Amino acid sequence: MVTNKIVHIMVAPPEMIEAKLAKEAAAILHKDPYEVRLLLSAKIPRLIAHYPAAEEADLITKQLNALGLKTIALDECELRKSAAAVFIAHSLQFGEKEVTFRDKGNHLTKLETSDVFLILKGKLQAAADKVVTATSMKFNLTATLMTGGIPIWQKVKETTRETSGETQYFIRIYNRLSSEPKVEFFENYFNYSSLGPDLTPSSLTNLNGIIVKLRTIFPQALFDDRLAQLSGISGPSDNQARDMELNCRLIYLYFRSV
């Protein structure tokens, strides 16, 4: 039995969302206008509808585009394909027209000016556990009775586990040929020595310094930091990785299509 592939419709958020636009889009999608308005108010491209047949998805896409929305149809295999192994960089070296990245295993990959299509900055909100040990004074009844009633106090160490949120920024670099990034690196796991005299004690400042230099060497590349401006993806690590992958892929596919 042959089954149709799911086709997803992605829409980029418009600059302004008028009530008329949301109402007309809702009529096309057969959805509630308030729900459509929420989808259109997102800061990044979002999946707005799903159809079992490409013909129906193409028709809906054309109708939404006619309203002035930037809408793209994506098939399931392109959107959900398994992520390939990504080069996780630990350091880099700047050249005149290229950047050489090095991972922790001392493997190298080089990107030249013509290789880079998109530089994407985002962030994750991870939960970090830490053990806290505190010392307090407690009344020792047994020792007090043994001394004939002289109050005896003793030091007691108590260990507790606290959970706090940790923001982790990341950079992904793409070429024009694949929705899989060529290089990825993370704020707290990167060696910024390539900044030389511009190196600071702040990892985020150093990360932004790296971005400035990358954009100088790759002037034709697009840059998007909307994922870094959102509140961050939180929750279990598996869910974070899945949501991050989807958001990054939607942004990349949108730029490649337009």
N, C-alpha and C positions, 0 to 999 in steps of 0.2 A: 504494500500500500504506500502510495506516495503522499507525503504530508507537506503542506505549505510551510515555508519558513516565516517566522515572526519578523515583521518589519516595524521598526520603531521610528517615531517622528520626533526630531529634536528641534527645539526653537530657541533662538537667542533672545535674551531679554531686550525689549525695545527701550528707547530712551524715555519715552513717556507712555503711560498706560491710561488711555481714556476709557470711560465707561462703555462707549459705543464699540471700541475695538474689542474689549473683553466680551461683550455681548455677542458680537458677530462671530468671533472665534469660537465661543461656546456653542453657538448654533451649528457651526460646521462640525465640531467635535462631539456634539450631543452630550455636553457636560454642563454642569452648573456654572453660571458666569462668575460667581465668587471663587470657585475652585480654579477656574482658568486664570482669573486675575492673580491669584496667589502664585500659580506656576509662572506666569509672565513676569512677576515682580522679582524673581530670583536674580542674583548677581551674575550667575554664570549660565551657559546653555543647559537646558533641562530636557529630559524626555517628557513629552506631553501626551503622547498617545501610542497605541500598539495595535497592529493589524495583522491578520493571518495571511493576507494576500498583498503582493507588491502593487497590483493595479489600484486597489482601494487606497493604499498609503500614498501612492503618487498623486491620486486625485485630491486627497485631503491636503497634501503638501502644496499643490498648485493653488488651491483655494485660499490657504492661509498666506501664501506668498502674495497673492493678489490683494490681501488686506494691508500689505506692507511689512508683514512679519518675515524675519529671516528664518526659514524653515527648511530642514533637510531630512530626507528619508534614509535610514540606516538599517541594513539587514543584520540579523542576529549574529552571524558568524563574524562580521567586522567589529561589532560592538563587544561581544562576549568572548572572543578568542583568547586562549590561554596566554598569559604574559610570558614573554621570552626572558631569558636570563639577561639582566641589565648590568652594565659595567658600573660598579659602585666605586667611585673615585675617593681616594683618601688625600690626595694632593694633586697639584697641577703645576705646570711650567708654561709661562707665556712666551710665545714667539712673535715675530712681526705680523704674520698672517695665519698663524695656527696656534692651537693650545694642545699640549700633551698632558694627558691625565694618567695618574698612576694609582693603582689600588694597593691594598695592604700586602698583597703577595708580590708586589713589585712588577706586576704586569702593566703594559702600557697600551694606550689607545690615543690616536691623534685625530683631532678635528680641524679641518682647514676652513677658510672663509666660506667656500661654496657648500660645505657640508651641513651648516646649521640653518634650520628653518624657524625654530621656535625655542625660546628660553622661558621656562615656566617656573614660577616660584610659588610654593604653597606651604602649609603648615599642618601639623598634627597636634592634638591635645592629648598627651599620654598621661596615664596615671602612674605615678612613681611612689613606691613604698620605701620607707626608711625606718630604721630601728632607732628609737630614742631612749637613752638611759638617764634616769633622774635619781638623785640621792636625797633622801629625806630622813628626818629624825623621828623615831617612834619610841613610845614608852614601853619599857621592858618590865612587865609585872613580875615575872619569876625572879629576875635579878634584884628587883626592889625588895621583894619579900626576904630574900637571902641576906640582904644588908640591914635588915631590921626596920625597913620603912624608908630608907634613904632613896629618893627617886633616881632611877637609872634610865638613861636614854641611850639608844644605839643607832648608828647609821644603817640605813637599809636602802639598797639599790633596787629600783623598779624599772623593768624594761617594757616598753610599749611599742606598738607598730603604728605609724601614721601614714596616711595616704594623701599625697598632694598632686596637683596638676602640673605637668611639665610641657611647655610649648617647644615643639621641635620643627624648625623650618627646613625645607628641602628645595633643591634645584634639580630640574629635569631639562635635558637638552635633546631636541628632536631634529631629525632631518626630514626632508619632504616625502620620503619613500615609505615610511612605516610609522604606525601609531605607537610603536614601542620606543621609548627613549634610548638614545645611544649612550648617554652618560647620566648618572644620578649621583648626588652627594647630599649629605645631611650636615646641618649647622654644627652639632655637637660632636661630630665624628670626622672632622676635616682638619688638615694641617694648612694653616694660612700663611706659612712662612714665605710664600711667593709674593706676598704684599710688601715685603721688605720694610722700608722705613714707615710705611703706612699701617703697619700692624698695630692693633690696639688690644687692650684687655677684654674688650667686648666681642664675643663670638658673632653676635648679630651684626654689629658694625663691620666686622671683618667680612662676613658673608655678603653684605651689601657692597663692600669694596670690590669683592671678586666679581659681582654682577656688573658693576660699572666697567671693569676692565674687559669682561666678556663681551659686553655690548659695544665696546670700542673696537675690538678685534673682529666681531661679527656684526657690522653695522646694518646689514640687510636683514638680519634675523628679527622676527617678531618677539615681543616681550609681553608676558602676561603675569600679573601678580594678584589677580582677584582672589585666588584661593588663599593667599596670605592675609587678605583683608577680612576674610570671614572669621567666624568665631573658632574655627578649627574643628577637625573631625575627632570625636571622642568615642569612647566605648571599647569593647574588646578588640584586641589587636587584629584578629581576623576580619572583623567588620571594618575597622579602619583601613586596612589594606585594600579591601574590596571597594569601599566607597571612594578612596583616594584614586584608585585605578580608574574607576568609572568617570569621575570628575575630570581627571587629567585627559582621558581619552576623548571625552566630549568636547573639551576646549580645543584639543589638537584637531579633531575631525572637522570642527566648525571652521577653524582657520584654513585648513587645507581645502575645504570646499569653496570658500569665498575668495 
